[in-house]
Structure formats: C-alpha cells, structure tokens
Amino acid sequence: MSTEWNWAGAKWWKFDFHNHTPASDDFGKGPDQAQHKQISHKDWLLNYMRKGIDCVAVTDHNSGAWIDPLRQALQELASESHPDYRPLYLFPGVEITVQGNIHILAIFGTDKTTSDIDSLLGAVRYRATKGKSDGCSECSAVEVIDEIAKSGGLAIPAHVDQTNGLFAICTGNTLEQILDNKNVFAMEVVDLAQAKPQLYIGKKLNWAEVLGTDSHHPSGIAGQRYPGSHFTWVKMSEPSYEGLRLALIDGALSLKRSDSFTGDPNSHGPLIIESIVVDNAKYLGRGQPLSCLLNPWLNTIIGGRGTGKSTSLEFLRIALKRKEEIPKNLEDEFAKYGQTSNNRQDEGLLTDSTIIKVGFRKDGGRFRITWCNTENKYTIEEETGPSAWSASEGDIAQRFPIRMYSQKQIFELAKHPQALLQVVDDAPAVNHRDWQLEWDELISKYLSIRAQEREVQAGLQEESVIKGQLEDVIRKLEVFEKAGHAGILKTYQLRQNQSKAIDSWESSWSDSASQVRGISNSLLPPEMDSQHFNAENPDENALLDAVAGVRSKFEKLQNEINAIAQRMDDAKKEWDQARPGLEISKKISTANQDYSELLSQLTAVGAGDPSAYSLLVKQRQDLEEKLKDFTKKRETLAQHQKNAEECLSKIHKHRGKITKLREDFLKDTLVGNSYVQINVIPFGSKVTIEEEFRKLIDRSNGGFDRDIGVIDGDEGLLATLTQNSTKTMEERIAALKSSLYAIHTNDLVAVAVAKDKRFVSHIQGLTPEQIDRIQCWFPEDSLDVKYSLKDGDSFKPVEQGSPGQKTAALLAFILSYGTEPLVLDQPEDDLDNHLIYDLIVTQLREIKQKRQVLVVTHNANIVVNGDAENVLALDVKGGQTRIVTQGALQDVAVRSEICRVMEGGRTALAERYRRIMAGELGE
C-alpha cells in the first residue's frame, strides 16, 4: 500500500516569495478590481493550496494588514477540514518602496505579526498611506536593508531586472553601496536571460536568484501572474526562518526556480530504507529503542569514537541478511556484532532478546523486516492499510537489496580483484544469478546426454554376441530344411512372418476408437462457477449466455467426435469380418496346416524332435528383431553425440556471455571516470585456477606438482595456459582438456609425456562424468584494476597504490552505479582531504537523487559539502547509544553538533555558509 511519507530531514518546499493581498492598493487592478478586492482571507489561502504551494511570503506594498487575519483564517481552515485544505506556511513580509522608487522585500519568520511589520515601517520612516504602491520610505535602500536585518528579517531586492527593480534603476555609487551590503544575499529575478550589471559581475557576487509570482490577482487572467504560476523550490527540513535564510545563503544547492526546473525535486530512488530500530541490544536500545529515521537522499551518522555508529550499520547488515558479504579474512573482526553477550566482559553486542526492525519502501509499497535473536527468526510484513500489516514471503536479501561497505571491506576489494568480481556480478546489468542458473542447466543437460550416450554404447557391445547366436540358429534350421521338407518349412516361416506383420499392423490402430472417445470426454469445458455472477445483471447475464454458447458448441463437437469413433468401430468390425476371407489369410492357414501335418509325419517316422524347428524359428525371429534394434541404437547414439556437441557449443557460448556482460557493465559504468579503470581479463584468474583445476581432477589434497604445474610456471599442464603466446587463451584451454582426455583413453603419446606414471593412473581412474565435467570447465575471469589521481592521466595498477589510493579507486567504482540503497561505514579513512572532496563529496551529490545513501563518517566535508539532507548525531548516555539530535543542516542543533564532534566541522560550515558569523555556528 502506497502511503504519504513525511521523511526525516530536508525536503523541497514550493515557496512563493512575492505575493499581494487586497491590502495592496493595486490588487486586482483592472475592470473587476472592486470584485477581486472582496476576496475572503480563506479563499485567498485556498488559491495557493489548490496549486500545491507550501510556503507563501505575504508581501503587500508597505503594509502588513492582512497578516494577522490570514493566520486566523489558516487556523480555521485546518479545523474545518476543508476538502482543498493542505498545510501552508505563512511568512509575514512587506514590499517596501525606498528612495529612488526601488522595491525591496522584507521576509520574516512565521511567528511575526502585523504589529512587527508596522514597527519596521515606522523604523524606515514610511509615513505614506499603508498599502499604496507609490508610497515611499524616507530612508535610503541601504538604510532600509540594514533596518530589515536589525528587525530579524531577510532583505531581498524585488524584481531587480524589471520596473522599480534595483538593476533597472540604480547605478554608480548607489548601486555599489547596496552591492557591498553584507545583509543582502538574495534577489528576486524575473528574467534569467537578462544580463546583470557589470558592477555586480565585477564584484564576483553570487546572490541567490529567487522567483515569486508578484501576484496581484486571485486567479489567472491574460497577462497577469496568479497564485502558483511562479515559485522557487527551497530545501529545508520544516519551513522556518532559519531554514530559509540558510537556503538563500546556500544558493543553487538549496534553490530551484520553477522557470528552470520542471520536475519534482522530491523524487527519489525506488528502493529506500525508511528506518532502523534496535531494541534491547547490549549498548543500543535498552530502556527505549534506538530509532533511526532516514531520508531518501543522503543520510549521515556522526558522533565521537565509540558512540555506536558502526554498530547501528552492522545491525542493519544482520536484519537484511548481508553478513555473507563480509570477506573471509574480516569475519573474526565483525563477529562481535552477531554474537550474544553473556557478561560485561564478553565482546558480543547482542542480548538474548535483541530485536532489529528495518522499514523498507519498495516500488510504492511499504515493508517491515524484523529479526529476533531469541530464535534467530526473520519475518517480512507488508503494509496493507493504515497501521495494518500482513505477513509476506520471499528471500530478504533478494527482495530488499542494498549495497553495504565498510572501509575495511573496500580495502579488501582493492587487494583482491576476485572479491571485486562478486560485486560486479551482483549488478543488475550483469545479473550473474540468472546467468548461473542457465549455466547449471546447460551443464546438467550435457552430463545427462553424455550419460545416455554411454548407456547406448554399452548396449551396442552386445551386437556381436547376437550375430553369433543367429548364425548358430540358422545352421540348425538348415538341418531341418535339408530333410526334404524345405518348401513347407520355408513357406511356414514366410507365412508366420506375414501373420505377425498383419497382427502388428492391426494392433497399431485397433484401439483408435477408444482413444478418440477418451479425447472427446476431455474436451467439454467444465461448468463455470456462477456464484460470483448475478444472472439478473445484463452484463453478467451476457457473460453466462456466452459461456453456455461455448459449452453448446463443444457438446456438438463432442457428438461429432463420438460419431467418428463409432465409424472407427464399424471399420474394425468390417476388417474382422474381411480378414479371414482374404487370400493371404487362407494361405497362412494352409501353411499352418501343412506345417502341422509335417510335424506329425516327422514324429511318426522319428525324424527328430518336432518342437525343435518351431523353437528355432522363434529364436531366429527374436534375434533378427534384436539386430534391428541395434540399427536404431546406432541412430540414437549418433543423435546423442550430435546433441552433446551442440550442448557443449552452447556452454562455450554461454561462458563467453558472462565475460561480455561484465565488460559491457564496466565500460558503461566507468565511462569518463577519471579515478579508476577496470578491465576484464577473460579466464585470467591466476589466483584461483590451480584450486579449480585440482578440484576438477579430484586432487585438491596436493601432489603431482610436476604434471599439474602452476600458472606462469615452466612445466605441467597449467603452465601451458601461459606459455604459447601464438594461441588464444581458449585454444590453450582446449589443448589442456585434450591432453587430459588423451591420458584418460591411454593414448601412448600422451602417456609417454607424463612425468609421473601415478598421475597417468589417477587420470585414467577418473569417472566418465569427471571427464565430461573437464570438458565444461573454464577458468574464472579476473579484473585488471588501475587508478589515477591526476584527472585520468597516468593510470597505474592498483596493487602499486597506497591504502588511500586503493580505497579511492574502489570507491570511485562503488559510487558509479546502482539504484539500491548504498551504505558506507567511514569511507574516508586513509583518504586525504582533496580526495574526500573531489571523489566522495562530488559523487555523493550526483548519485543521491537516484539512490539513497547512508554514511557513517568522521569527516565534516562529507556531511556539509556532501549536502546531507539528514544528519543523525549519536552519543553515549548512561552506557547506551542515544540520538542527541537529528535533522538537516539548516537546524541549529545539527550544526552545533557538527562543530562539537567533527574535526573541521566549524571550518566546513563556515566555508559553505560563509556569510554566517562564527558565533552563530556554536560549539
């Protein structure tokens, strides 16, 4: 069930920076102005709500009269549950006309009132009628800007490129004074195509450029702006003055104008970890569960050493069944996260009653995965309604994919390219799992065909024996046939064969009528279950009539088929009546009679056992039938051999497919990547090839070193894979297989080359299936990983790099692909600051829109310059890990915690929000 998700941390809000109410004298200007000015406060608000606006700055000309009534109307709409109501944040403000007829917006926090606006107007010596667009403050623009800042507001020059705009009116010293005012860092720009004054460009200013409607009409009419027609997306947590101020200081990272961005900035990847809840672990969740609520974009977990940051991620690994991804040599180091603690000194971090719950959003659905340590039990639940969950099935690792790496894992991947190959294979574009299923099916089919082939060959070995037996039977028959009764015996033999052929032919069709009736009985469709349909409903009754019509047609067809079956019965009766009268039947009967009489005569004169001849005739017939079967077996054998060759060819082709998938994936993923190059070396896994080969020939326990050899060695079978450079690797693999097969079949040349006769005996002792498996074997691919730290120049093998360089290369790859959530534990370890910024920060900004990222980090650059939408700060209180604050960078408490626990936190914040005074950052 898809549900609205009010996620933790920052999101994008539709903010209209410039709006007028009937308090402005030019509101509704035109032929119907009087009618427009009668709009109610509620209807004014509803116009914005219907357009999906989240935040409205109320900026009447030199007046704040409508601010208090609008706030009251907003409260009433919420309590009335109006059908068009949606949350709306009102930011009190005013559009002040200053000396020179320049318009400046003043925007305040949501708690300000009409009285606060009146105070500001008094402070800037506005003495004209409130609400008049041509009334003017007696203060200069700089004085008004300073007074706005002193009053706790944001000064934003209005429509700077239009009439009454700063750039359209001011020049020289007046403009320079305003440009030099540090209280201005945002402006309302109507037309982005208009060039800025050279003085602005020369000062290298980069004021935030916001967009508002400057609406003077309640709805859209020709040539007029209206609520919702122009706005700016602003990234904040909950809309607030502080969040708005920091977003404006931040500029492009936190602002998107509706005239240059048409999508939905709140869109995110299809797979999202919504929450991680740990209950009753050793140091997490005792007393109250530790609940980490996540954002769909970049989440960072910060805190001092030993505050449980990595532990929370490892518990996530347990709940989502990712423990198998830990490299073997790191298993001992990670074991404590999955062990139950028996006492205080025990390293285990679980208790008997630990429960870990993970909220997961997938393709519009919402799921809950729960792991209980009590029985090591996993459950999956899917939300089916508000607060309603039902059990769901499936493999957790497959249904809820994530990518999870600690810094140590990344370093291990850099050291062992074969481990990295597993990461490549898990990519959806490679989909090694499906490839493996087809590979196993092909291997199984090949082995089955070869087994059938051997079975047929074994049966053919009896042919010679059968031929000898037939010769002996024929010789015995000749004794009888030379006794002067050859004609009768030969005729009897012929007629017996004819009778047998007729019987065989008759039996092939005599049961046809029964078979047809069986088909007829199975054809009639069953009655439809009509309990789900109402015959009185015309639509449903039409369906029932159509179903009845189909059954009626099938009944007719059934009757026609039964009539055909009856005609078959009639044909059988006709045959049964006709057969005895056929001339050939009479001749068969005569031959049988003559033969019976001959046997009687032979018995009477004692010419031999009369039953011997008939027995010999039967034996000859049986033996001749067996010889016919051998012909069929040879045909079957030839077909098996053909099928085996075709299957082996498919195996070769399929093996090449996985290499191609890997190559294409790496090429597409790393195109333009200036940090890392990864190339596939087909069949190039030198590290694993000896282990694979020895397992294949059943010699994993060692021995026969000279005959087996090693890759890059001087002798042995494996050495041949790298010795002959004139052949392709596939040709060398084929030659190795041929050598083994020749030894197995006792080829004298191959046997003579072997160094150890015991090796020959061992290979000849392998089962036929083991030899077949050798034919299917190919060494695994390997990866050639190279890195560069100079924008793509001078790539070097990763083995030559420092720990930091190896980590950088692999991080560049890991951050380059995928849409599933990416979880990183302190990826910055071993990296210097320029790599952290150039590599991690840059790529995090790029990828987080299409995939969720969760990073445990000690580096402030990742949090601040990576633009984390959600920061969870952990600390230890009372021996338990607790979340001390959580939210976006715009939250004061979050920034204070960054400064308190993160080295370089203050510097990173000051650099990003450089207009914030140091004292505001807090310690």
Protein Blocks (a to p, Z undefined) as FASTA:
>chain_A
ZZddddehjddddddfbdcdfkbmkgoiajklmmmmmpcfklmmmmmmmnopabdcddde
hiaklmmmmmmmmmmmmmnopakbccdddddddddddehiiacdddddfkbcfklmmmmm
mmnopabdehiakbccfbdfklmmmmmmmnopacddehklbghiaklmggcjllmmmmmp
mkbcbdcdfblmbccdfklmmnopacdcdddekiabfbdcehiacehkaccddddfbdcf
klmmmmmmnommlgccfklccbdfkbccfbdcfbdcdehifknoihiacdddddfkbcdd
eddehilmmmmmmmmmmmnopmlmpcfklmmmmmmmmpccfbfklmbfbdfklccddddd
eehiacdddddfklopacddddfbehiacddedjfklmmgcddddfklmmmmmmmmmlmm
mmmmmpmklommlmmmmmmmmmmmmmmmmmmmmmmmmmmmmmmmmmmmmmmmmmmmmmmm
mnopmmmmmmmmmmmmmmmmmmmmmmmmmmmmmmmmmmmmmmpccdddfklpcfklmklm
mmmmmmmmmmmmmmmmmmmmmmmmmmmmmmmmmmmmmmmmpmklmmmmmmmmmmmmmmmm
mmmnonacfklmmmmmmmmmmmmmmmmmmmmmmmmmmmmmmmmmmmmmmmmmmmmmmmmm
mmmmmmmmmgoiakbccdddehiamklmmmmmmmmnopanggjklmnopghiabdjklmm
mmmmmbcfklmmmmmmmmmmmmmnopaklmmmpmblklmmmmmmpcfklmmmmmmpccdd
dddddddfegoiaiadfklpcfklmmmmmmmmmmmgcjbdcddehklgoiafklmmmmmm
mmmmmmmmmoccddddfbfklmmmnopabdcddddeehiacdfbgcdfklmklmmmmmmm
mghklmmmmmmmmmbcfklnoZZ
